[in-house]
Amino acid sequence: MKRLLLALAATTALSLPAHAEGELNIYNWVEYTSPQLIEKFTKETGIKVTIDTYDTNETLLAKLKAGGTGYDVVVPSQHFVEIMAKEGLLMETGVGQMSTYANVDKRWQKPTWDPEAKYCAPWQWGTASIAYRKDLYGKEMTSLKEFFEPEEALKGKVQVFKSPDEVYNMANIYLNKPFCSENAEDAKAVQTLFEGQKPAVVTYNSENQNDNLANGTAIMANNWNGFSMRARMDSKTDIVYAYPMEGVVGWLDSACVPVGSKNPENAKKFLEFIMKPENIALQTNYARYSNAIVGSEAFMDKDLVEAAELKVPESVPVKFGQACSPAAQKLIDRVWTKLLQ
């Protein structure tokens, strides 16, 4: 786990309130928190923010189950919000009653994973698919077959997510299998697909895909649309985010307050803060993902409006991950454990 002490705290100290109004400890995905957003929050509230990072929903869940984390805000994906709420790991914040909740797009208000808007504020949403070096691959990627059954030229050049969460669902989409199946034969089909792909895999890692694509270590890599956009812009290489004809996995991450938070009131202030259009736009400008707040477009970078990574073709299905039953999750874990042995 990386501990990120925000350098901005030192560089902007003179602009902060003379009296700090407490602390806020955020546990978020790697490279997924806008420094400008945190700087603005601290300047307006006086609350000192510290950030730790993780790379999978599973890592976050395990941390919260262990207890005693000291975290005040965590950012799980939609199906993990449901899991964590059911397991009593999230604090009720009454987010739906906050003054800024009216800014949330109707599409994302009281979603199925938080139907009474008791727990979480929307953070960012997007898709999970594959990014690839078009110049090195030599053609346009149009099907998940090219990722799961790669040609010989891709041997040792494919990077796959570290956890099964999204890539297992991509396999289900490709094989036309249901998400969260309790059928052992469905799991066997996914296992066979993964094992066939394995000789082409350079690493199972949910980090460093941007660097690996930029330097050619990987030609194809599991990625998220906004992170892929950052790779294209930062590396100035021919990195393309694929929208395979079979479909992509959708996700929405939310900011939630875990049980055991030492600064719950500060956490609630943060949730209310990020539902203001001008604030969440800072996060979107940084991470390059879509957000759920109406009116934020006016504050967003202009290049985001036309970015191909944020435009899902109408012909490409988007299927959101869901919380699986214990029986289904056991099959998924068994497949993944065997694959990584």
Buried (B, 14 or more C-beta within 10 A) or exposed (E): EEEBEBEBBEEBEEEBEEEEBBBBBBBBBBBBBBBBBBBBBBEEBBBBBBBBBBBBBBBBBEBBEEEEBBBBBBBBBBBBBBBBBEEEBBBEBBBBEBEBBEBBBEEBBBBEBBEEBBBBBBBBBBBBBBBBBBEBBEEEBEEBBBBBBBEEEBEEBBBBBBBBBBBBBBBBBBBEBEBBBBEEEBBEBBBEBBEEBEEBBBBBBBBBBBEBBBEEBBBBBBBBBBBBBBBBEEBEBEBBBBBBEBBBBBBBBBBBBBBBBBBBBBBBBBBBBBBBBEBBBBBBBBBBBBBBBBEBBEBBEEEBEEBEBBEBEEEBBBBBBBBBEEEBBEBBBEBBEEBEE
